[in-house]
Amino acid sequence: MKKKSKPERGQDFKADMQTIKNEDVKKLQESFNQYFGANPDEMKKRASKLKNKIYFFGLIITLLFVIVFYLSKNVTFVGL
């Protein structure tokens, strides 16, 4: 087996961007279907649950930040 030089390898390869794009779209759809499901009703339910989790954890993080900020400004610690 003889190793090809760069120009020889470059001549053999022809990128078909449309084919590559179509393959990427198929892979993306497959991964989307694995996570959210193929059924539209199931997709809506899972997307709604995900949205609610994001809102819930965002609220918790915001509340924790406000509490820490309040305590750091209004409470004097002994020895500090």
C-alpha positions as a Markdown table, in Angstrom:
| # | Residue | x | y | z |
|---|---|---|---|---|
| 1 | Met | 0.0 | 0.0 | 0.0 |
| 2 | Lys | 1.5 | 3.2 | -1.2 |
| 3 | Lys | 0.7 | 6.5 | 0.7 |
| 4 | Lys | -0.7 | 9.2 | -1.6 |
| 5 | Ser | 0.7 | 12.6 | -1.7 |
| 6 | Lys | -1.4 | 15.6 | -0.8 |
| 7 | Pro | -2.2 | 16.7 | -4.3 |
| 8 | Glu | -3.3 | 13.1 | -5.2 |
| 9 | Arg | -5.6 | 12.9 | -2.2 |
| 10 | Gly | -7.0 | 16.3 | -2.9 |
| 11 | Gln | -8.0 | 15.3 | -6.4 |
| 12 | Asp | -9.9 | 12.3 | -5.2 |
| 13 | Phe | -12.0 | 14.2 | -2.6 |
| 14 | Lys | -14.9 | 16.2 | -3.8 |
| 15 | Ala | -17.1 | 17.7 | -1.2 |
| 16 | Asp | -20.8 | 17.7 | -1.9 |
| 17 | Met | -22.0 | 20.3 | 0.5 |
| 18 | Gln | -25.7 | 19.5 | 0.0 |
| 19 | Thr | -25.1 | 15.8 | 0.8 |
| 20 | Ile | -23.2 | 16.8 | 3.9 |
| 21 | Lys | -25.9 | 19.2 | 5.0 |
| 22 | Asn | -28.6 | 16.6 | 4.4 |
| 23 | Glu | -26.7 | 14.1 | 6.6 |
| 24 | Asp | -26.3 | 16.7 | 9.3 |
| 25 | Val | -30.0 | 17.4 | 9.2 |
| 26 | Lys | -30.8 | 13.7 | 9.5 |
| 27 | Lys | -28.5 | 13.3 | 12.5 |
| 28 | Leu | -29.9 | 16.3 | 14.2 |
| 29 | Gln | -33.5 | 15.1 | 13.7 |
| 30 | Glu | -32.6 | 11.7 | 15.0 |
| 31 | Ser | -31.0 | 13.1 | 18.2 |
| 32 | Phe | -34.0 | 15.5 | 18.6 |
| 33 | Asn | -36.4 | 12.6 | 18.3 |
| 34 | Gln | -34.4 | 10.5 | 20.8 |
| 35 | Tyr | -34.6 | 13.3 | 23.4 |
| 36 | Phe | -38.1 | 14.7 | 22.8 |
| 37 | Gly | -39.8 | 11.8 | 21.1 |
| 38 | Ala | -41.2 | 11.3 | 17.6 |
| 39 | Asn | -44.9 | 11.9 | 18.7 |
| 40 | Pro | -45.9 | 15.6 | 18.6 |
| 41 | Asp | -47.9 | 15.3 | 21.8 |
| 42 | Glu | -45.0 | 13.7 | 23.6 |
| 43 | Met | -42.7 | 16.5 | 22.2 |
| 44 | Lys | -45.0 | 19.1 | 23.7 |
| 45 | Lys | -45.1 | 17.4 | 27.1 |
| 46 | Arg | -41.4 | 16.9 | 27.3 |
| 47 | Ala | -40.7 | 20.5 | 26.1 |
| 48 | Ser | -43.1 | 21.8 | 28.6 |
| 49 | Lys | -41.4 | 19.9 | 31.4 |
| 50 | Leu | -38.0 | 21.1 | 30.3 |
| 51 | Lys | -39.2 | 24.7 | 30.2 |
| 52 | Asn | -40.7 | 24.4 | 33.7 |
| 53 | Lys | -37.5 | 23.0 | 35.1 |
| 54 | Ile | -35.5 | 25.9 | 33.6 |
| 55 | Tyr | -37.9 | 28.4 | 35.1 |
| 56 | Phe | -37.8 | 26.7 | 38.5 |
| 57 | Phe | -34.0 | 26.5 | 38.7 |
| 58 | Gly | -33.7 | 30.0 | 37.5 |
| 59 | Leu | -36.0 | 31.2 | 40.2 |
| 60 | Ile | -34.1 | 29.2 | 42.9 |
| 61 | Ile | -30.7 | 30.6 | 41.7 |
| 62 | Thr | -32.1 | 34.1 | 41.7 |
| 63 | Leu | -33.5 | 33.7 | 45.2 |
| 64 | Leu | -30.3 | 32.3 | 46.5 |
| 65 | Phe | -28.4 | 35.3 | 45.0 |
| 66 | Val | -30.7 | 37.8 | 46.6 |
| 67 | Ile | -30.5 | 36.1 | 50.0 |
| 68 | Val | -26.7 | 36.0 | 49.9 |
| 69 | Phe | -26.5 | 39.6 | 48.7 |
| 70 | Tyr | -28.9 | 40.7 | 51.5 |
| 71 | Leu | -27.0 | 38.8 | 54.2 |
| 72 | Ser | -23.7 | 40.1 | 53.0 |
| 73 | Lys | -24.9 | 43.8 | 53.2 |
| 74 | Asn | -27.1 | 43.8 | 56.3 |
| 75 | Val | -25.7 | 41.2 | 58.7 |
| 76 | Thr | -22.5 | 41.9 | 60.5 |
| 77 | Phe | -20.4 | 38.9 | 61.3 |
| 78 | Val | -18.4 | 38.6 | 64.5 |
| 79 | Gly | -14.7 | 38.9 | 63.9 |
| 80 | Leu | -14.9 | 40.3 | 60.4 |
